[in-house]
Amino acid sequence: MSQLNAIPTVGSSGLFSSYLSARRYKMHAREIIQEGYTKFPGQAFKVPLPDRWEVIVSGKQMMEDIKKASDLDLSFIEAVGETMQSDYTLGLPARVDTYQVEVVRTPLTRNLAARFDDLRDEIRAAFADEIPAKDTEWMKVPMLYTVMKIVSRTSNRYFVGLPLCRDPDYINLNIEYTIDAFNGAKTLQRFPTVLKPIVRQFLTDVPTCLKRATKHIEPLIKERLQKEVDFGSSDWPDKPNDLISWLLDEAKGERRKDIIYNIVSRVLLVNFAAIHTTVQYGKFISRIFYTRIISLISLQTFTNALFYLAANPHLAQPLREEIESTVAEFGWTKAAMGKMWKLDSFLKETTRLSGLGGLTMSRMVLRDFTFSNGTVVPAGTIVSVASYGMHHDDALYEDPETLKPFRFSNKREMEGEGIKHQMVGIDPSFGLFGGGRHMCPGRFFAVNEIKALVGHILVTYDIKFEGDGGYPEPDWNGASLSPNGFAQVMFRKRSATPASTT
């Protein structure tokens, strides 16, 4: 505790006053984190939570220290385990043997170009079903839940294919699982370790979700395992090129034990990351459980971008022109997504402004850790980076409170800067994807999917808020951020163009 005492506190540090500060943190975390970032630049400070202290750092050097630290000193996995109770909500096998990470990093990412036609096809079908707007009138759409269904369908076309990706129960299952996992984690945190298996079984909905997922996915797994037997090889004719196959290819030897549960739990986990990267439900959603595929990334980023477009209709035209000219030359392909610099910049800028939350790069300190500036953080503490302060720092960003949609694409047009400033790139002043060895391996899939989703909206619809509605403020819960859950967006079908019909 003496080491923590040496770290300045934002709020109160007394026995009873710190509890009051912890309650205030739940409602005003953004302001508290910003206060610490301003008072202690390039240093560490701590804030009281109901059951512990959290240490927050800022500055390039302290971020580098976290990125370079050994997993034996600062553990991303243990931080998630503590916050998400992941052994009970996301599955113990996926934490003990993280082969799903290699699947995300390699086959899932490398097959994106080959499978892009499937993504495009599902995007068109999902929007036609969920937002059947006409060109003669405006249609009001409750945005957050609609986006979740569209992202679930699109992602699962890539993960499990047709027809399962369109099954209503399967779509709802993947949406509900994330909510159930977060609620389950809150419940489990109240109980000692010895009782947690019982609590998981009887006081959370996680087991029910797993049973529903098994009902849908088990037949696909068994069919493919039988094909391996019939052909005497894991490489057989017309083998589906999807997440289930990639996981089975990686699951050899001892990994084949309890294979149904191992594959089903990992498909759920990747969906958890995928859907709620896109929407972002909390501090760990975009970077959750090493996969961090789309969730803060896809759902949050996608929804956030739509809100900014609806609040700023004048931005549609320059983005639309870029998309239509690029698609005319390259089609709806992964290569085309890489040419859309303005769209990439717009997505990165809207995420910087309001799409991440207060903290990023959270780690559990496993052994007393000394930063290069001499700050010592004791074992058992969770340490994080103040991402909100960084993203709103006028030393890093000119006019940081102003939406500049082409902030990053303008920089890329300078000589020698063409590959820099991309949303997926390594940028020490942009915290969406974390950093170091735990930088999000699914960021390439996520960003390409989001570009395809937003691009489809721009060429297919006009959008706006009703009346003079501006950007709807996001919902903060502690340091976690999620899009406004009540906002509705108006959609009207545009006249067909080559980009909208191909």
Residue, then its C-alpha position, 0 to 999 in steps of 0.5 A: m500500500s505504501q507504493l500506492n500511497a506514493i502515487p497521487t490520487v484524483g478524488s479522496s484517499g481516506l477510508f470513507s471519503s474514497y468510497l464516496s469518490a468511487r461512487r462519483y467515479k461511476m457517474h463522472a469518470r470522464e471528468i475525473i480521468q481528464e482532471g488527472y491527465t491535466k494535473f499529472p501529464g506524463q505521470a501516473f495517478k490513481v482513482p478509487l473504485p469500490d473494491r480497489w484502486e486503479v492506476i492510470v498513466s499517460g505520456k509516450q514513455m509510460m505507454e511504451d513501458i506498458k507495450k514492452a513489459s513482459d506478460l509475467d509483469l503486466s498481463f492483459i489476459e489477467a486484467v480481462g480475467e478480473t474485469m470480465q470473470s472470463d473463466y466463467t463467462l467467456g470460457l476457461p479453454a480460450r484463456v488457457d490455450t489461446y489458439q483462436v488468436e492465431v486464427v484471427r491473426t492469420p487465416l481470418t485476416r488473410n482470407l478477407a480478400a477472397r471472401f469479400d464478395d460474401l461480406r458484400d452480399e450479406i451487407r446488401a441483404a441485411f440492410a434490405d431486410e432491416i432498413p427497407a426504406k423507400d425513396t418517397e418518404w423518410m423511415k425512422v430507425p432505432m439505430l443501436y439494435t438495428v446495427m447489432k443485427i446487421v453486424s451480427r449477420t455480416s460478421n457471421r456470413y464470414f464466420v459460419g456462412l449461410p444459412l446460419c448467419r441469417d437464423p433469427d435465433y442465432i442472431n439474437l443469441n450472439i447479441e444477447y450473449t455479450i449482454d449476458a456475459f457482462n451482467g454475469a461478470k458483475t454478478l460473479q464479482r460479488f462472490p468468492t472463487v469457490l462459489k463462482p462455478i455454482v453462481r455461473q450455473f444458477l445465477t447467470d444466463v451464460p450456460t443457457c447461451l452456450k446450450r443455444a449456441t451448441k444447438h446451432i454449431e454442433p451439427l456443422i462441427k460434426e459434419r466436418l469432423q466426419k468429412e475428415v474421417d471419410f477422406g482421411s485428411s483435414d483437407w477435403p473437397d469443397k471444404p468451407n473457408d470459414l471460422i469453424s474450419w480455421l479453428l478445427d485446423e488449429a485444434k490438433g492433438e490434445r486440442r481435439k478433446d471436448i472439441i464441440y465445447n472448445i470450438v463453440s465457445r471460441v466461435l461465441l468469443v469471436n462473435f462477442a468481440a466482433i459484434h461489440t467492437t462494432v458497438q462497444y459495450g464497456k471498457f474491455i469490449s474493443r480489446i476484449f480477450y485478445t481477439r478484440i475483433i470488431s466490437l469497440i471496433s465494429l459496433q461502436t465505431f459503426t454506430n458512432a460514424l452513423f450518428y456523426l453522418a446524420a448530424n452532419p449531412h454535408l459530409a456525405q457528398p465528399l465521402r460518397e464521391e470517393i466511394e463511387s469513384t473507387v468502386a467504379e475502378f476496383g469494385w466492392t473489394k478489399a483493395a477498394m477499401g484500402k483506397m478510401w482514404k477519406l472514409d478511413s480518416f472520417l472513421k478514425e476521427t469520429t472514433r477519436l472524438s467519441g468512440l473509445g471511452g476513458l481508458t485503454m491498454s489495461r493490464m494486471v500487475l503480476r509483480d511489482f512494476t517500475f516504470s522508466n520514470g521511477t513510478v512503482v505499481p504494486a502487484g495486484t493493481i490494474v493499470s491503464v492508459a488515459s485514452y480520452g485525455m490523449h485523444h483530446d490533447d491539443a499537444l497531439y491534435e490541433d483543435p481536438e474538440t472539433l470534428k475534422p473528418f479529413r484530418f488524417s487523409n490530409k496528412r497522408e497526402m503529404e510526401g512520404e506519409g501515404i501509408k501513415h495515419q491509417m486507422v489500422g496503423i500503429d499510432p502512439s496517439f490513437g488508442l483504439f487497438g491498444g499497442g504492443r504484442h497485444m495490439c488487436p489482431g482483428r483490426f484489419f477485418a474490423v476496419n474493412e467491414i466497417k468501411a463496407l458497411v458505412g460505404h453501403i449506407l452512403v451510396t444507398y441512403d440519405i440519412k439525417f436526424e429528425g428536426d434539428g437533432g445533433y449528435p446524441e451524447p454517448d452513455w458513460n458508465g464509469a470509464s466505459l462508453s457505449p453509443n446512445g441506446f435511444a437515438q433514432v436515425m431517419f433513412r431515405k432510399r437514394s436513386a440507384t447508382p452503379a456503386s449501390t447495385t453492384 
